[in-house]
Amino acid sequence: MNPRMKTRLARQSAFTLVELLVVIAIVLTLALLSIMGVSRYMEQGRKSRTLNQFRNFETGMTLYVGDYQKPPIPDSKWTYGWDTIYGDPGGKYTSQFVVSALKGELADDEGDISYDGETFSARAANPRNETYVVFPFAPDKKAGVGDDGKLYDPWGGEIMIAINVENSIDSELVNFNNGKNDRRMHTWGLAEYTETKPKEQAYVLWSYGKDKKKGKNAPSVGSVVSLQNSDDVVSW
Protein backbone atom coordinates (compact mmCIF):
# COMPACT_ATOMS: atom_id res chain seq x y z
CA MET A 1 0.00 0.00 0.00
CA ASN A 2 1.12 3.52 -0.74
CA PRO A 3 2.82 4.98 2.38
CA ARG A 4 0.85 8.20 1.93
CA MET A 5 -2.38 6.23 1.90
CA LYS A 6 -1.37 4.45 5.15
CA THR A 7 -0.63 7.79 6.80
CA ARG A 8 -3.97 9.22 5.66
CA LEU A 9 -5.89 6.19 6.94
CA ALA A 10 -4.05 6.34 10.28
CA ARG A 11 -4.92 10.01 10.65
CA GLN A 12 -8.56 9.30 9.81
CA SER A 13 -8.67 6.48 12.41
CA ALA A 14 -7.07 8.68 15.04
CA PHE A 15 -9.50 11.50 14.32
CA THR A 16 -12.42 9.15 14.56
CA LEU A 17 -11.23 7.92 17.97
CA VAL A 18 -10.91 11.52 19.19
CA GLU A 19 -14.42 12.22 17.97
CA LEU A 20 -15.68 9.13 19.77
CA LEU A 21 -14.04 10.22 23.02
CA VAL A 22 -15.57 13.69 22.66
CA VAL A 23 -19.01 12.21 22.10
CA ILE A 24 -18.62 9.94 25.15
CA ALA A 25 -17.55 12.92 27.26
CA ILE A 26 -20.56 14.92 26.08
CA VAL A 27 -22.95 12.05 26.80
CA LEU A 28 -21.49 11.56 30.28
CA THR A 29 -21.75 15.29 30.99
CA LEU A 30 -25.37 15.40 29.83
CA ALA A 31 -26.16 12.32 31.92
CA LEU A 32 -24.58 13.90 34.99
CA LEU A 33 -26.48 17.14 34.45
CA SER A 34 -29.68 15.16 33.99
CA ILE A 35 -29.12 13.25 37.25
CA MET A 36 -28.38 16.50 39.08
CA GLY A 37 -31.52 18.06 37.62
CA VAL A 38 -33.66 15.10 38.65
CA SER A 39 -32.14 15.17 42.14
CA ARG A 40 -32.91 18.88 42.54
CA TYR A 41 -36.44 18.31 41.25
CA MET A 42 -36.99 15.48 43.73
CA GLU A 43 -35.67 17.57 46.63
CA GLN A 44 -37.95 20.44 45.65
CA GLY A 45 -40.83 17.97 45.59
CA ARG A 46 -39.97 16.82 49.11
CA LYS A 47 -39.89 20.44 50.30
CA SER A 48 -43.33 21.04 48.77
CA ARG A 49 -44.61 17.90 50.44
CA THR A 50 -43.27 19.15 53.79
CA LEU A 51 -45.07 22.47 53.34
CA ASN A 52 -48.28 20.53 52.65
CA GLN A 53 -47.75 18.66 55.91
CA PHE A 54 -47.39 22.01 57.68
CA ARG A 55 -50.58 23.38 56.10
CA ASN A 56 -52.62 20.31 57.02
CA PHE A 57 -51.37 20.52 60.59
CA GLU A 58 -52.16 24.24 60.82
CA THR A 59 -55.69 23.66 59.52
CA GLY A 60 -56.26 21.01 62.17
CA MET A 61 -54.82 23.26 64.87
CA THR A 62 -57.19 26.06 63.88
CA LEU A 63 -60.18 23.73 64.17
CA TYR A 64 -58.93 22.35 67.49
CA VAL A 65 -58.40 25.81 69.02
CA GLY A 66 -61.83 26.83 67.75
CA ASP A 67 -63.38 23.99 69.74
CA TYR A 68 -61.28 24.13 72.91
CA GLN A 69 -60.15 27.77 72.98
CA LYS A 70 -56.59 26.73 73.67
CA PRO A 71 -53.88 24.75 71.86
CA PRO A 72 -53.21 21.05 72.57
CA ILE A 73 -50.73 21.34 75.40
CA PRO A 74 -50.63 19.73 78.86
CA ASP A 75 -52.33 21.54 81.71
CA SER A 76 -48.97 22.19 83.40
CA LYS A 77 -47.76 24.17 80.39
CA TRP A 78 -51.04 26.03 80.04
CA THR A 79 -51.20 27.00 83.72
CA TYR A 80 -47.80 28.71 83.72
CA GLY A 81 -47.93 29.98 80.14
CA TRP A 82 -44.76 28.33 78.83
CA ASP A 83 -44.16 28.15 75.09
CA THR A 84 -43.78 24.48 74.22
CA ILE A 85 -41.69 22.74 71.55
CA TYR A 86 -42.30 19.23 70.30
CA GLY A 87 -39.94 17.15 68.18
CA ASP A 88 -36.69 19.10 68.58
CA PRO A 89 -33.49 17.03 68.39
CA GLY A 90 -32.47 16.01 71.87
CA GLY A 91 -35.44 17.82 73.35
CA LYS A 92 -37.71 16.68 76.15
CA TYR A 93 -40.97 16.36 74.22
CA THR A 94 -41.53 14.37 71.03
CA SER A 95 -44.45 15.09 68.70
CA GLN A 96 -46.42 12.05 69.94
CA PHE A 97 -48.67 13.97 72.32
CA VAL A 98 -49.76 16.72 69.95
CA VAL A 99 -50.22 14.21 67.11
CA SER A 100 -52.41 11.99 69.31
CA ALA A 101 -54.46 14.97 70.50
CA LEU A 102 -55.17 16.13 66.95
CA LYS A 103 -55.64 12.63 65.52
CA GLY A 104 -58.42 11.78 67.97
CA GLU A 105 -60.45 8.58 67.81
CA LEU A 106 -58.34 7.19 70.63
CA ALA A 107 -59.22 4.04 72.52
CA ASP A 108 -59.59 4.19 76.30
CA ASP A 109 -56.06 2.87 76.79
CA GLU A 110 -54.49 5.21 74.21
CA GLY A 111 -53.14 8.73 74.42
CA ASP A 112 -51.07 8.73 77.62
CA ILE A 113 -47.58 9.90 76.65
CA SER A 114 -44.77 9.78 79.22
CA TYR A 115 -41.96 12.34 79.10
CA ASP A 116 -39.21 12.11 81.68
CA GLY A 117 -41.49 11.55 84.66
CA GLU A 118 -44.42 13.54 83.26
CA THR A 119 -47.49 11.98 81.69
CA PHE A 120 -49.47 13.95 79.14
CA SER A 121 -52.98 12.69 78.32
CA ALA A 122 -54.11 13.24 74.74
CA ARG A 123 -57.58 12.03 75.74
CA ALA A 124 -57.75 14.78 78.35
CA ALA A 125 -56.56 17.33 75.79
CA ASN A 126 -59.24 16.17 73.32
CA PRO A 127 -62.13 14.92 75.50
CA ARG A 128 -64.53 14.90 72.53
CA ASN A 129 -62.12 12.51 70.79
CA GLU A 130 -62.62 14.42 67.53
CA THR A 131 -60.34 14.03 64.52
CA TYR A 132 -58.75 17.33 63.51
CA VAL A 133 -55.96 16.01 61.27
CA VAL A 134 -55.88 12.80 59.25
CA PHE A 135 -52.19 11.90 59.35
CA PRO A 136 -50.88 9.44 56.75
CA PHE A 137 -49.36 6.34 58.29
CA ALA A 138 -45.65 6.08 57.49
CA PRO A 139 -44.15 2.71 58.44
CA ASP A 140 -40.83 3.88 56.96
CA LYS A 141 -41.04 7.02 59.13
CA LYS A 142 -41.10 9.40 56.18
CA ALA A 143 -43.79 11.99 55.32
CA GLY A 144 -46.29 10.93 57.96
CA VAL A 145 -46.78 9.43 61.39
CA GLY A 146 -44.55 6.47 62.15
CA ASP A 147 -45.46 3.43 64.18
CA ASP A 148 -43.95 5.26 67.16
CA GLY A 149 -46.61 8.01 66.90
CA LYS A 150 -44.17 10.75 65.87
CA LEU A 151 -44.66 13.07 62.89
CA TYR A 152 -41.89 12.77 60.29
CA ASP A 153 -40.87 14.83 57.26
CA PRO A 154 -40.12 13.23 53.84
CA TRP A 155 -36.44 12.77 54.79
CA GLY A 156 -37.19 10.85 57.98
CA GLY A 157 -36.57 13.66 60.47
CA GLU A 158 -39.10 14.50 63.17
CA ILE A 159 -41.04 17.66 62.34
CA MET A 160 -40.62 20.33 65.00
CA ILE A 161 -43.67 22.12 66.36
CA ALA A 162 -43.63 25.18 68.60
CA ILE A 163 -46.77 26.45 70.34
CA ASN A 164 -46.99 30.00 71.61
CA VAL A 165 -48.78 29.85 74.96
CA GLU A 166 -50.43 33.10 75.98
CA ASN A 167 -52.13 32.59 79.31
CA SER A 168 -52.25 35.51 81.70
CA ILE A 169 -54.12 33.86 84.56
CA ASP A 170 -51.38 34.39 87.15
CA SER A 171 -49.53 37.38 85.72
CA GLU A 172 -49.75 40.16 83.18
CA LEU A 173 -49.13 39.20 79.57
CA VAL A 174 -45.99 40.94 78.26
CA ASN A 175 -44.34 41.23 74.86
CA PHE A 176 -41.38 38.99 75.67
CA ASN A 177 -40.43 37.02 78.75
CA ASN A 178 -38.23 34.19 77.42
CA GLY A 179 -41.20 32.08 76.46
CA LYS A 180 -43.25 32.39 79.64
CA ASN A 181 -46.61 34.11 79.41
CA ASP A 182 -45.60 36.46 76.60
CA ARG A 183 -46.85 37.37 73.13
CA ARG A 184 -43.72 36.56 71.16
CA MET A 185 -42.94 32.99 70.18
CA HIS A 186 -39.78 31.70 71.84
CA THR A 187 -38.00 28.67 70.35
CA TRP A 188 -34.73 28.91 72.30
CA GLY A 189 -32.87 29.49 69.03
CA LEU A 190 -34.09 26.28 67.38
CA ALA A 191 -36.16 28.13 64.75
CA GLU A 192 -34.15 31.35 64.64
CA TYR A 193 -32.24 32.30 61.48
CA THR A 194 -30.38 35.43 60.49
CA GLU A 195 -33.13 36.32 57.99
CA THR A 196 -36.21 35.23 59.91
CA LYS A 197 -37.65 33.83 63.10
CA PRO A 198 -41.12 33.27 64.56
CA LYS A 199 -42.72 36.36 66.04
CA GLU A 200 -46.27 36.34 67.43
CA GLN A 201 -47.60 33.28 65.60
CA ALA A 202 -49.81 30.93 67.59
CA TYR A 203 -47.79 27.96 66.35
CA VAL A 204 -45.07 27.23 63.83
CA LEU A 205 -43.52 24.14 62.26
CA TRP A 206 -40.13 23.56 60.72
CA SER A 207 -37.80 20.85 59.45
CA TYR A 208 -34.02 20.70 59.16
CA GLY A 209 -34.37 18.96 55.79
CA LYS A 210 -32.36 16.22 54.17
CA ASP A 211 -29.14 16.73 56.16
CA LYS A 212 -31.10 17.02 59.45
CA LYS A 213 -28.87 19.93 60.44
CA LYS A 214 -29.92 23.51 61.06
CA GLY A 215 -28.99 25.77 58.14
CA LYS A 216 -25.83 24.69 56.36
CA ASN A 217 -24.14 22.61 59.04
CA ALA A 218 -24.67 24.90 62.02
CA PRO A 219 -22.39 24.07 64.98
CA SER A 220 -25.48 23.58 67.16
CA VAL A 221 -29.25 23.74 66.78
CA GLY A 222 -29.27 26.88 68.91
CA SER A 223 -26.85 28.73 66.62
CA VAL A 224 -28.35 31.56 64.58
CA VAL A 225 -27.38 30.81 60.98
CA SER A 226 -28.67 31.63 57.51
CA LEU A 227 -31.76 29.92 56.14
CA GLN A 228 -30.80 30.80 52.56
CA ASN A 229 -29.21 28.02 50.49
CA SER A 230 -30.00 25.45 53.19
CA ASP A 231 -32.44 22.56 52.90
CA ASP A 232 -34.45 23.66 55.94
CA VAL A 233 -38.22 24.21 55.56
CA VAL A 234 -40.20 26.63 57.75
CA SER A 235 -43.91 27.39 57.98
CA TRP A 236 -43.72 31.13 58.61
N, C-alpha and C positions, 0 to 999 in steps of 0.2 A: 504493500500500500504506500501511496505517496506520503512522505514524511509530513508535508504541509497538511494533507488531509487528516492524518493522525492527530496533529496538533490542534486542528480546528474541532475535531470530534471531542478531544479531551477538554477543550475550553467549553464546548457546549454542555458536556456532562457536568463539569464543575459548576457552571452557571445554573444548570437545572437543580443541582443539589443545594446551592445557595438559596434559590427561589423556594425550594421545598422547606428549608429551615426557616425562612422568613414567614412562609404561610403557617407553619406549625407554631411559631412564636405568636403570630397574630391570633390564631385560633385559641391558644392557651390564654392569651391576654383577655380576649373577649369572654372566654369561659369564666375566668377569674372575676371579671367585672360583673358578669351575669350572676355569679354566686353571691358576690358582695351586695348586688342590688336586691336579690331575693332575700338575703339575710336582713338587710335594712327594712325591707317591706314587711317581713315577718315580725320584726321587733316593733315596728310602728303599729302593726295589727295588735300585738300584745298590749301595747300602751293604750290603744283605743278600747280594748276589752277591759282593761283595768279601770278606765274612766267610766265605762258602763257599770262596772261593779260598784263604783263610788256612787253613781247616780241612783241606782236601785236601792242602795243602802240609805241614802239621804231621803228618798221618797218614803221608805218605810219608817224612818225616824220621824219624819214630819207627821205621818199618820199616828204613830205611837204617842208623840207629845200632844197631839190634838186630843187623844183619848184620856191620857193620864196627867196632862199638864206638867210633866217633868220628864227628863230623859231617863233611859233605862240604866240607872246606876244604883248601887246598894244604898240602903238607908244611911249607913255610916258616912258615906261620901256626901249625900244630900244634906244631912243635918249640919255638917260643918262647912259645906260649900266648897269642897276641894275639886278643882279640875282633875279629871281622871283620864288616864291613857291606857288603852288596851293594845296588846300585840307588839309592844316595842321590844327590840332585841335585849335580852337580859333583864327585862322589866318584871315587875311583880305580877301583873295581871295579863293573862292571855285574852284573846277575843271570844273565848267560849261563852262567857256569861252574857255579853251583849248579843251575841248571835242567837243563843237559846231564848233570850227574852223577846227578840224580834221574830224569831221563827215560830214560836207558839206551838200549839197542839202538842203539849208535853204531857206525858203520862205522869201519874202520881209520884212515881219514883224517879222522875227526871228533873233536871234543872238546878240541882244543888251543885255549885262549883266551889271547890276548896282552893284557897290561895294562901299559902303560908300561915296557916292557923285561922284564917277567916273563911267563912262559908257564905257565899252569895247565892240567893235563891231566885232563879229566873221565874219560877212560878209566882213568887211573891211580887216580883217586878211586873209581871203580866198576869194578874189574877183572872182576867177574862179568858186567858189562853188563846187570844186572837193571833192570827198570822199576819204580820206586817211586811215581811220580806220572804219570798220564796227563793231560798239559796240553792243553787245547783250542787248536787253531791259530787265530790271530787275525790275518788279513792286514791288518785295519784298525788293528791294535795297540790293541785294547780287549778286556779281559776274557779274556786268554789270552796265549800266547806268540807274538810277532810273527815275521816272517820274518828278523829280526835275532837271534833266540834269546833275547830279553829277555822277562821276565814283566810284563805290563801289567794295570792295574786297569780297570774299566769306563769310566773317563773318559780313558784314554789315557796315564796317568802310570805310570812304572815303579814296581812294588811294591818296597818296601824290606825287606830281610831282614838281621837281625843275629843272629850266632851267638856264643854265649858259650863261649869256649874255656877249658877247665879242664885244663891239662896241667902237672903238677908234676914233670916229669922232671929239670929243671935247678935248680929252686928250690922252696921251700915254698909251698904254695897258701895265699893270704891272702884276707881278706874283700873288700878293694878295693885295687887297685893301678893305677888308670887304664886298665883294660882288659887288663892283661898278667898272665896266670897268677893270676887271682882269681876268686872265686865270683860276684861281682855283675856283671850285664850292664852294659857301658859302651857308650853309643851317641854319645858326644861331643855330647850335647845334642839330637841329631836326633830322638830319640823321647821326649824329656823334656818333660812338661807340668806346670803348677802342681798339677793334681789327681793325676797318676799318672805313673809311669815304670817301665820294666822293672827287675826286681830280680834274682832268681837263676834266671830262666827259662833253659832250654837254648838257645832261639831264639825270636825274636819277629818279627812282620811288621807293617807299617803302611803307610798311604797318606795322602797329603795331599789326597785328594778332588778334587772338581770344579775348584776354583780352583788346585790344585797348589801351594798355599802352606800352610806350617805354621800351624795355628790359624786365627785370623781376621786374615790379613795380617800375620804376624810380620815384623819388620824383617830377620831372617835365620833360616835353618833351625836355627841353634844357640841361638836365643833361647828362653827358657822362658816359654811363654804358656799360656793356658787352652785345654783341649780342648773344654770345653762351648760349645755353640752354633756350633761350627765344623763343617766337612764332612769332617774327618779321620776315618779308621777305623783302629783299633788291635786287635791280636789278644789283648792281655793284659787 
